[in-house]
Amino acid sequence: MFSKVYTCENESILAGFIPFSTPKFRFYRQGEIPFVVRNCLEEKLKILKAKVWRNFLIFSRMLHQFG
């Protein structure tokens, strides 16, 4: 409610205090994705889906118990 907002002229000044990620993006057209990259991505998405589903089930059980 009573928070302060600070501004900065240059992002490099903030970089001295706050760590910024440096993501790398590679864009592929449909059908250009290498087989190994696609398989790795599919596996990671399956793992993420399982984690999200598990957390959803846990949360819904908690709501049912305490709701």
C-alpha positions in Angstrom: 0.0 0.0 0.0 2.8 2.4 0.8 5.4 1.0 -1.5 8.0 3.2 -3.2 8.9 2.9 -6.9 12.4 3.8 -8.0 13.4 4.4 -11.6 16.8 4.2 -13.2 18.2 5.8 -16.4 20.1 2.8 -17.5 19.6 -0.9 -17.0 23.3 -1.5 -16.6 23.1 0.4 -13.3 20.5 -2.1 -12.0 22.6 -5.0 -13.2 25.2 -4.1 -10.5 22.6 -4.8 -7.9 20.1 -7.2 -9.4 21.1 -10.3 -11.4 19.5 -10.5 -14.8 19.1 -13.7 -16.8 20.5 -13.8 -20.3 18.2 -16.0 -22.2 19.1 -17.3 -25.6 16.3 -17.7 -28.1 16.5 -19.8 -31.3 13.5 -19.7 -33.6 12.7 -22.6 -35.9 10.1 -22.8 -38.6 7.8 -25.8 -38.5 9.6 -28.9 -39.5 13.1 -27.4 -38.9 13.5 -28.5 -35.3 16.3 -31.0 -35.0 15.1 -34.5 -33.8 17.2 -34.4 -30.6 16.0 -31.0 -29.6 12.4 -32.0 -30.2 12.7 -35.2 -28.1 14.4 -33.3 -25.3 11.6 -30.6 -25.4 8.9 -33.3 -25.4 10.4 -35.0 -22.4 10.7 -31.8 -20.4 7.1 -30.9 -21.2 5.9 -34.3 -20.1 7.8 -33.9 -16.8 6.3 -30.4 -16.3 2.8 -31.6 -17.1 3.2 -34.4 -14.5 4.4 -31.9 -11.9 1.5 -29.5 -12.6 -1.0 -32.3 -12.5 0.4 -33.6 -9.2 0.3 -30.1 -7.6 -3.2 -29.7 -8.8 -4.3 -32.9 -7.2 -2.6 -32.0 -3.9 -4.1 -28.5 -3.9 -7.6 -29.9 -4.7 -7.3 -32.4 -1.9 -6.3 -29.6 0.5 -9.3 -27.5 -0.6 -11.6 -30.4 -0.1 -10.2 -31.1 3.4 -10.2 -27.4 4.6 -12.9 -26.0 2.3 
